[in-house]
Amino acid sequence: MRELIADYGLWILIWLGCLNLLGFCLMGFDKRRARREGWRVRERSFFIVAALGGALGTVLGMYVFRHKTRHWYFKYGLPAIIIAEAAAFGWLWFR
């Protein structure tokens, strides 16, 4: 696994950076749309972005924009995804 990360590390960082930025921006966009009573982002979309690697950005956006913080599945689900992804990465790295 270390060889894979060494070979594709830059691409992995670009992937994670883009997804985290997307998750952060989605939270801001959805908050703005909620205030203006417009079309909203599906909650499933937030979790898909988080599961693909953008959980940290989505959680940061959640607290920066104070959006979705009362929903228990966002409050506890997104940090659980971060922990699961970190555990999976650690397991693959040290395996």
SETI-145191 format. One line per 10 residues: their letters; for each residue x, y, z of N, C-alpha, C. Coordinates in steps of 0.001 Angstrom, whole numbers, plus 524288, in hexadecimal, padded with zeros to 5 digits. Example, Ala and Ser with C-alpha at 12.3 -4.5 7.8 and 13.67 -1.06 7.14 Angstrom:
REM SETI-145191
AS	83386/7E9C6/81E78/8300C/7EE6C/81E78/83390/7F31C/81E78; 83232/7F736/81BA8/83566/7FBDC/81BE4/83264/8001E/81EBE
This chain:
REM SETI-145191
MRELIADYGL	80342/7FB50/80000/80000/80000/80000/80365/804E4/80000; 807C2/804A5/802BE/80B29/8093E/802E2/80D2A/80AA2/7FD71; 80E37/806A1/7FA4B/81007/807A1/7F4F7/80BC3/80A49/7F1BE; 806F2/80894/7F298/8028A/80AE9/7EFD1/801FC/810A6/7F146; 8026A/811C3/7F645/80203/81731/7F80C/806A6/81A5A/7F61E; 80B3B/817F1/7F617/80FDA/81AB1/7F41D/80F4E/81BE6/7EE51; 80D21/81843/7EB5C/80C81/81911/7E5BB/80820/81CE5/7E46F; 803D4/81C8B/7E745/7FF35/81FAD/7E609/7FDDA/823A3/7EA4C; 80185/824C8/7EDAF/80086/82841/7F21E/7FE8B/82D95/7F092; 800D4/82FD1/7EC8B/7FF1D/834FA/7EACC/7F97D/834CC/7E8E2
WILIWLGCLN	7F82C/830C4/7E5E6/7F2D0/83047/7E3ED/7EEF0/82F52/7E853; 7F094/82C5B/7EC34/7ED2B/82B65/7F0B7/7EC31/8307C/7F3A6; 7F040/8339E/7F45D/7EF9B/838AB/7F708/7EC23/83C61/7F3EB; 7ECC5/83C68/7EEC8/7E96C/83FB8/7EB7A/7E3BE/83DF0/7EBF4; 7E2DB/838CE/7EBC5/7DD96/83695/7EC48/7DB34/8383F/7F17A; 7DE08/83772/7F5C1/7DBFA/838C2/7FAE8/7DB21/83EA1/7FB85; 7DEB7/841B8/7F966/7DE19/84764/7F9AB/7D941/84944/7F6C7; 7D867/84729/7F222/7D3CC/848AF/7EF0F/7CEBF/8470F/7F1BF; 7CE9E/84256/7F3DC/7C9D7/84087/7F672/7C8BE/8438A/7FB72; 7CCD2/844DA/7FE5A/7CBFC/847DF/80319/7CA2E/84D64/801DB
LLGFCLMGFD	7CC5A/84FAE/7FDD1/7CA8C/854D3/7FC17/7C4EB/85490/7FA2D; 7C397/85070/7F750/7BE3C/84FB7/7F57B/7BA75/84F2C/7FA0C; 7BBDE/84C01/7FDF3/7B880/84B57/80289/7B7AE/8506C/80577; 7BBE3/85372/80611/7BB86/8587D/808B3/7B7F6/85C2F/805AB; 7B8C4/85C74/8008F/7B596/85FF4/7FD48/7AFE6/85E36/7FD05; 7AEF7/85923/7FD04/7A992/8573D/7FCFB/7A6A3/858FC/801DA; 7A93B/858DB/8064D/7A6B7/85AA3/80B26/7A557/86071/80AC2; 7A8FA/86388/808DA/7A7ED/8691E/80843/7A39E/86A39/80462; 7A3B4/86767/80004/79FAF/86813/7FC00/79A53/86690/7FE1B; 79A14/8622B/800E6/7950B/86062/802F1/79304/86412/80727
KRRARREGWR	7967E/86637/80A43/794DA/869F9/80E42/79290/86EE0/80BAB; 79528/870A7/80795/79338/87548/804D0/78DDE/87435/8025E; 78D4E/86F90/8000B/78853/86E33/7FDAE/7840D/86D80/801C0; 78575/86BA6/80658/7819C/86AFD/80A89/77F82/87046/80C4F; 782E2/87419/80C87/78126/87957/80E19/77D9C/87BD2/80A04; 77E9D/87AAB/80525/77B99/87D04/800E7/77722/8798F/7FF14; 77654/87531/801B8/77226/8717C/8007C/7725C/86FA9/7FAD5; 77709/86E50/7F927/777BE/86C6A/7F3D9/7789E/86690/7F3AD; 77A40/864B7/7EF31/77B7B/85F3B/7EE66/77FE0/85DB6/7F210; 77F68/8592E/7F486/78331/85786/7F87C/78669/852E7/7F699
VRERSFFIVA	78AD3/85236/7F920/78E38/84DBA/7F818/78C1D/8491D/7FB2C; 78BD2/84490/7F8B7/789FE/83FE9/7FB7B/78DCD/83E75/7FFC7; 78BB6/83CAB/80428/78F0B/83B0B/8087D/7927C/83679/806EC; 7907E/83334/80382/79387/82EC3/80194/79888/8309E/7FEEF; 7984C/8351A/7FC50/79CE4/83725/7F991/7A14C/8386F/7FD58; 79FEF/83A91/801DF/7A3E8/83BC5/805C8/7A6B5/836CC/80786; 7A3B3/832AD/8085B/7A602/82DCE/80A2E/7A920/82B14/805EB; 7A791/82B99/8010D/7AA96/82959/7FCC1/7AFDE/82C0E/7FC53; 7AFDC/83139/7FC8A/7B4C3/83428/7FC51/7B838/832B4/800F8; 7B5DD/83246/8058F/7B8D9/830DD/80A3F/7BB1C/82B61/809CA
ALGGALGTVL	7B814/827B9/807DB/7B9E1/82251/80774/7BE35/821B7/80364; 7BE57/82510/7FF89/7C26C/824CC/7FB88/7C776/8277F/7FD3D; 7C778/829D9/801E2/7CC40/82C3D/803E5/7CBB6/831E3/80591; 7C725/8342E/8050C/7C672/839B1/80650/7C3C7/83AAC/80B82; 7C446/8371C/80F29/7C184/837A0/81427/7C37C/83C40/8175E; 7C88C/83D0E/81771/7CAAF/84152/81A9B/7C8BF/846A2/818B3; 7C8D3/84782/813A9/7C6E4/84C6C/8117E/7C116/84D2D/8126A; 7BE30/848EE/81231/7B88C/8493B/81318/7B76E/84A98/818C4; 7BA53/84844/81C61/7B99A/84982/821EC/7BB3B/84F26/8230A; 7BF8B/850DB/820D0/7C133/85649/8218E/7BD1C/85A0D/81F6D
GMYVFRHKTR	7BB00/858DC/81ADF/7B6DE/85C20/818A8/7B1FD/85C29/81C05; 7B0D9/857B7/81E58/7AC3F/85745/821B1/7AC9D/85B0B/8264D; 7B138/85B6E/8289F/7B1D0/85ED9/82D28/7B306/86480/82BB7; 7B5C0/86562/82769/7B6D0/86ABE/825B5/7B1C2/86D7E/8242A; 7AE73/86ABE/8213F/7A98E/86D0B/81F71/7A504/86C10/82336; 7A60D/86948/82768/7A205/867DC/82B47/79D48/86585/82891; 79E61/86177/8259C/79A54/85F0B/82267/79A3F/85931/8236D; 795AB/8570C/8244A/794D6/85179/82541/79716/84FB1/82A7E; 79823/85342/82E03/79A85/851CC/83302/79690/84F85/836D8; 79197/8501B/835D8/78DA5/84DE8/8395A/78BF7/84869/837D3
HWYFKYGLPA	78D67/846C7/8332C/78C11/84186/83164/79007/83DAF/833A1; 78E2F/839DC/836A1/791C1/8363D/83937/794E9/83318/83550; 792A8/831E3/830D4/79578/82EB2/82D10/799D5/831BB/82A6B; 7998C/836E6/82A62/79DF2/83A00/8288C/7A1D0/83AEB/82D00; 79FC4/83C23/8318B/7A30D/83D5F/83604/7A68B/838C9/83799; 7A479/8340E/83733/7A77E/82F72/838BC/7A922/82C1D/83414; 7A639/82C42/82FE6/7A75D/828FA/82B5D/7AC2F/82AAE/8285F; 7ACB7/82FC8/8276C/7B13C/831A2/8247F/7B657/830E4/8277E; 7B695/8321E/82C91/7BB63/830DA/82F72/7BC7C/82AF9/82FA0; 7B86A/827C6/82FB2/7B934/8221A/82F8F/7BBAC/82075/82A66
IIIAEAAAFG	7BA39/82307/8262D/7BCA2/821E2/8211A/7C263/82364/82131; 7C3B1/827D4/82396/7C92D/8296F/82407/7CC46/82552/82701; 7CA2B/82387/82B54/7CCDA/81F97/82E7C/7CD74/81A81/82B6F; 7C969/818DC/828BF/7C9A5/81406/825AD/7CDAA/81472/82144; 7CDD6/818E9/81EA4/7D19F/8199C/81A75/7D72A/819C3/81C91; 7D7F4/81C53/82101/7DD2F/81C79/82364/7DEDD/81705/82524; 7DB40/81411/8275B/7DC7F/80EBD/82900/7DDCE/80B4A/82452; 7DAD7/80BCC/82018/7DBDF/808B8/81B67/7E123/80A28/81907; 7E254/80F2D/818E3/7E760/810E2/816D3/7EBD4/80EDA/81A3B; 7EB2F/80F41/81F6B/7EF35/80D49/822FB/7EFFB/80774/82273
WLWFR	7EBB5/8049B/821D8/7EC14/7FEEF/8212F/7EEF0/7FD8A/81C28; 7EDA4/8005D/817E8/7F049/7FF57/812F3/7F605/800F2/81320; 7F72C/80527/815C5/7FC80/80721/81605/8000F/8036C/81911; 7FE36/80182/81D77/80179/7FE3E/820D4/800F1/7F867/81FC6; 7FDDC/7F6FE/81C10/7FD14/7F17B/81AC4/801A2/7EF20/81811
